[in-house]
Amino acid sequence: MIRKIVILSVTAMMAYAVSAQNPIIRNMYSADPTARVFNGRMYVYPSHDIVSPVEPEKKWFSMEDYHVFSSDNLTDWTDHGAIVTQNEVPWVKKNSYAMWAPDCVEKNGCYYFYFPAAPSGERRGFGVGVAIALRPEGPFSPMCQPIEGLHGIDPCVLIDPKDGKAYIYWAGMGMWMARLKDNMMELDTRPEQVKTLPDGFKEGPFVFERQGKYYYTFPWVRDTTETLAYAMGDSPMGPFEFKGVIMEESPTKCWTNHHSIVEYQKQWYLFYHHNDYSPEFDKLRSVRCDSLFFNPDGTIRPVVPTLRGVGITSARNRIEIDRYHHISHGAYIKLMDESKPFEGWATVFPKKGASVDYSRVDFGTEAVGEMVIRVKSNSKAGIMVRANGALVTSVNIPKSSTWTNLKVSVKHAPKGVNDINVTLTKGEMVEIDYIAFDTD
C-alpha cells in the first residue's frame, strides 16, 4: 500500500493558494463539498465539474477526478491537486466521467476517501470505492474493488463519537445506511432503507452528531429544485424524525444543492454549492460556505446563502467588493469576462448613490497610508470609502474604457476589524474590480 501512495504523490504535491469569499473555490468548478476538520485545519473534498471532453454538447454532469482544498482561516484556501482520478482506479470504467459526491474520514491515523463511480465491465449503476492515505491531503491509494454489497451514490461516513463505530450512508433508489467493519472498507450489516423522510426526490445524505443527537441531512426536492433538509434521531441508524428545511430552493437556475455541516473553532458551518461561475448552465457548480446556527432545542436555524460568506479579509489583500453583504441604490455585479468566468466579477455603480457594504475587513494595528482601486468608468466620477461609518478616503476617477489602477492617500486610517462601505458620489456607470490598502 505504501508503495502505491508514493507513486501517486506527484500530483498531490501540486498545491497553490486560492483566496476567496463565496464561492470559496475559485480556480475550477466544484460541487458536493464534504468538509472535515483534521489536525486543526479545515479540509474540503468536493466533486469536480468539467465540460465533457468526449461529448462537449452533453448537457449533463461530467466529472473525472477529485481535488482536496484546505484552510486555517476559511478565507485563504490551498488546492492540493488531484487525489483520485477515474482512469487510475482499477475498477472504474475508463472515461466514464461519473465521479460524483465523495467523503473522507480519519480513523487510527489513516484517511479513508469514499467516492462513487461507474464500474467497468457489465456491472450497471454505481459502485462506491475507497482510497487510503496517511495524510488528509494524500497521496491516496485506491483499492482494487468497490465496497461489496453497496450500490449507489453520494457516500457519507459517520464515526460515532460514543463508541468509535463507523456507519455509511448513501443514495440510490432510496436512501440507505449500514454499519462498516473496523477495516472501514466492508459492510458489517445488511443495508437498511432510511424511512420516515418526506416524499420527493432525495440524495446526498450527510450525517453528523451534536450533543448526543444525530442529524440526518439531505438534498430534497419538494417542488421543482433541491432544498437542503434534515431529520434528527437518537442513534446513528435512527429512527430519524423529519424537522424541516435548512436552506430553501435557489432563486436562480441551479437545480441541485449538496452539502456538509461541520464545527470549526467553536462555530458551525454549512458547505454547499451554487452555479456562480456558470449562471446559464447548472452542471458547472461552485462550492460555498456560510455560518450555521442551532436553536436551544437543537433544531437548525435556516441558512440564507450569501456572497460574502465567512472569514475575515485582510485590508492589505484585494477586497473584492462584489462579494458584498449588502448592496443598494441600483448597484449590481457582473462577470468581468463571461468567456473567462474565473476572472471573477466587477461591481457596477450605475448612478450617484449606488452603494456596496463589505463586512469584516481587518486593518490590523499598523495604520494604512494608501488605497489602491482598480476601476474603469464611462464618465468622470467620484467614490467615497468609509469604515464603520467614518470616512477613510475619497477618489476622483477619470473617464476610462480600460481598467486603471489608481492610488490615493488615506485620510483616516482605521484599526482592527471594520465593515466598509463604497458609495458613488458623482458620475455614472463606474465599474470596480477591487480595492486594497497598503502601508506608508
DASUL-V587243 format. One record per residue. N is the residue number from 1. SS is DSSP state (alpha for helix, beta for strand, coil for the rest). PSI is psi as a letter, one per 20 degrees, with the letter a starting at -180 (none if undefined). Layout:
[[N:SS:PSI] [N:SS:PSI]]
//
This chain:
[[1:coil:g] [2:alpha:h] [3:alpha:g] [4:alpha:h] [5:alpha:g] [6:alpha:g] [7:alpha:h] [8:coil:j] [9:alpha:h] [10:alpha:g] [11:alpha:h] [12:alpha:h] [13:coil:i] [14:coil:m] [15:coil:q] [16:beta:r] [17:beta:q] [18:beta:o] [19:beta:p] [20:coil:r] [21:coil:d] [22:coil:p] [23:coil:q] [24:coil:h] [25:coil:o] [26:coil:j] [27:coil:i] [28:coil:r] [29:coil:q] [30:coil:q] [31:beta:r] [32:beta:l] [33:beta:p] [34:beta:o] [35:beta:p] [36:beta:q] [37:beta:o] [38:beta:p] [39:coil:k] [40:coil:j] [41:beta:q] [42:beta:p] [43:beta:q] [44:beta:p] [45:beta:n] [46:beta:r] [47:beta:r] [48:coil:o] [49:coil:p] [50:coil:r] [51:coil:p] [52:coil:p] [53:coil:i] [54:coil:h] [55:coil:m] [56:coil:h] [57:coil:i] [58:coil:p] [59:coil:l] [60:coil:r] [61:coil:q] [62:coil:p] [63:beta:p] [64:coil:i] [65:beta:r] [66:beta:p] [67:beta:r] [68:beta:p] [69:beta:q] [70:beta:q] [71:beta:q] [72:coil:i] [73:coil:j] [74:coil:j] [75:coil:g] [76:beta:o] [77:beta:p] [78:beta:p] [79:beta:o] [80:beta:j] [81:beta:a] [82:beta:p] [83:beta:h] [84:beta:p] [85:beta:q] [86:alpha:g] [87:alpha:j] [88:alpha:j] [89:coil:p] [90:coil:h] [91:coil:i] [92:beta:p] [93:coil:p] [94:coil:p] [95:coil:k] [96:coil:h] [97:coil:l] [98:beta:k] [99:coil:n] [100:coil:b] [101:coil:p] [102:coil:a] [103:beta:r] [104:beta:p] [105:beta:r] [106:beta:p] [107:beta:p] [108:coil:k] [109:coil:i] [110:beta:q] [111:beta:p] [112:beta:o] [113:beta:p] [114:beta:p] [115:beta:q] [116:beta:q] [117:beta:r] [118:coil:p] [119:beta:q] [120:coil:r] [121:coil:b] [122:coil:i] [123:coil:p] [124:coil:r] [125:coil:b] [126:coil:q] [127:beta:r] [128:beta:p] [129:beta:r] [130:beta:p] [131:beta:q] [132:beta:q] [133:beta:r] [134:coil:i] [135:coil:q] [136:coil:h] [137:coil:j] [138:coil:a] [139:coil:q] [140:coil:q] [141:beta:o] [142:beta:q] [143:coil:q] [144:coil:i] [145:coil:q] [146:coil:r] [147:coil:p] [148:coil:p] [149:coil:j] [150:coil:o] [151:beta:o] [152:coil:a] [153:beta:r] [154:beta:l] [155:beta:q] [156:beta:p] [157:beta:p] [158:beta:p] [159:beta:o] [160:coil:o] [161:coil:i] [162:coil:g] [163:coil:j] [164:coil:j] [165:coil:q] [166:beta:q] [167:beta:q] [168:beta:q] [169:beta:q] [170:beta:r] [171:beta:q] [172:coil:o] [173:coil:l] [174:coil:a] [175:beta:p] [176:beta:r] [177:beta:q] [178:beta:r] [179:beta:q] [180:beta:q] [181:coil:r] [182:coil:h] [183:coil:i] [184:coil:j] [185:coil:j] [186:coil:q] [187:beta:p] [188:coil:i] [189:coil:r] [190:coil:q] [191:coil:p] [192:beta:q] [193:beta:p] [194:coil:p] [195:coil:a] [196:coil:j] [197:coil:q] [198:coil:r] [199:coil:q] [200:coil:q] [201:coil:p] [202:beta:q] [203:beta:a] [204:beta:l] [205:beta:q] [206:beta:p] [207:beta:p] [208:beta:r] [209:beta:q] [210:beta:p] [211:coil:l] [212:coil:i] [213:beta:q] [214:beta:p] [215:beta:o] [216:beta:o] [217:beta:q] [218:beta:q] [219:beta:p] [220:beta:p] [221:beta:o] [222:coil:i] [223:coil:e] [224:coil:h] [225:coil:r] [226:beta:p] [227:beta:r] [228:beta:p] [229:beta:r] [230:beta:r] [231:beta:r] [232:beta:q] [233:beta:r] [234:coil:j] [235:coil:r] [236:coil:h] [237:coil:j] [238:coil:a] [239:coil:q] [240:beta:p] [241:beta:p] [242:beta:p] [243:beta:h] [244:beta:b] [245:beta:p] [246:beta:g] [247:beta:p] [248:coil:r] [249:coil:q] [250:coil:p] [251:coil:i] [252:coil:b] [253:coil:k] [254:coil:o] [255:coil:h] [256:coil:q] [257:coil:q] [258:coil:q] [259:coil:r] [260:beta:r] [261:beta:p] [262:beta:q] [263:beta:p] [264:beta:p] [265:coil:l] [266:coil:j] [267:beta:p] [268:beta:q] [269:beta:q] [270:beta:o] [271:beta:p] [272:beta:a] [273:beta:r] [274:beta:r] [275:coil:l] [276:coil:g] [277:coil:i] [278:coil:m] [279:coil:i] [280:coil:i] [281:coil:o] [282:coil:j] [283:coil:j] [284:coil:o] [285:coil:r] [286:beta:q] [287:beta:p] [288:beta:r] [289:beta:p] [290:beta:q] [291:beta:q] [292:beta:q] [293:coil:q] [294:beta:q] [295:coil:r] [296:coil:h] [297:coil:j] [298:coil:i] [299:coil:r] [300:beta:p] [301:coil:p] [302:coil:q] [303:coil:p] [304:coil:p] [305:coil:q] [306:coil:r] [307:coil:h] [308:coil:h] [309:coil:c] [310:coil:r] [311:coil:r] [312:coil:p] [313:beta:p] [314:beta:p] [315:coil:h] [316:coil:i] [317:coil:r] [318:coil:p] [319:beta:o] [320:coil:n] [321:coil:i] [322:coil:i] [323:coil:l] [324:coil:r] [325:coil:i] [326:beta:q] [327:beta:q] [328:beta:r] [329:coil:l] [330:coil:i] [331:coil:q] [332:beta:r] [333:beta:q] [334:beta:q] [335:beta:p] [336:coil:h] [337:coil:o] [338:coil:h] [339:coil:i] [340:coil:m] [341:alpha:h] [342:alpha:i] [343:alpha:i] [344:coil:b] [345:beta:q] [346:beta:q] [347:beta:p] [348:beta:p] [349:beta:n] [350:coil:h] [351:coil:r] [352:coil:p] [353:coil:i] [354:coil:p] [355:beta:q] [356:beta:p] [357:beta:p] [358:beta:p] [359:beta:q] [360:beta:m] [361:beta:p] [362:beta:o] [363:coil:i] [364:coil:a] [365:coil:i] [366:coil:p] [367:coil:p] [368:beta:q] [369:beta:h] [370:beta:q] [371:beta:p] [372:beta:p] [373:beta:p] [374:beta:o] [375:beta:q] [376:beta:q] [377:beta:q] [378:coil:i] [379:coil:r] [380:coil:p] [381:beta:r] [382:beta:q] [383:beta:p] [384:beta:p] [385:beta:p] [386:beta:q] [387:beta:p] [388:coil:k] [389:coil:i] [390:beta:p] [391:beta:p] [392:beta:g] [393:beta:r] [394:beta:q] [395:beta:p] [396:beta:p] [397:beta:p] [398:coil:r] [399:coil:p] [400:beta:p] [401:beta:i] [402:beta:r] [403:beta:p] [404:beta:p] [405:beta:p] [406:beta:q] [407:beta:p] [408:beta:q] [409:beta:q] [410:coil:p] [411:coil:h] [412:coil:o] [413:coil:o] [414:coil:r] [415:coil:q] [416:coil:a] [417:beta:p] [418:beta:q] [419:beta:p] [420:beta:q] [421:beta:p] [422:beta:p] [423:beta:p] [424:beta:p] [425:beta:h] [426:beta:r] [427:coil:a] [428:coil:q] [429:coil:l] [430:beta:p] [431:beta:p] [432:beta:p] [433:beta:g] [434:beta:r] [435:beta:q] [436:beta:q] [437:beta:q] [438:beta:r] [439:beta:r] [440:coil:none]]
//
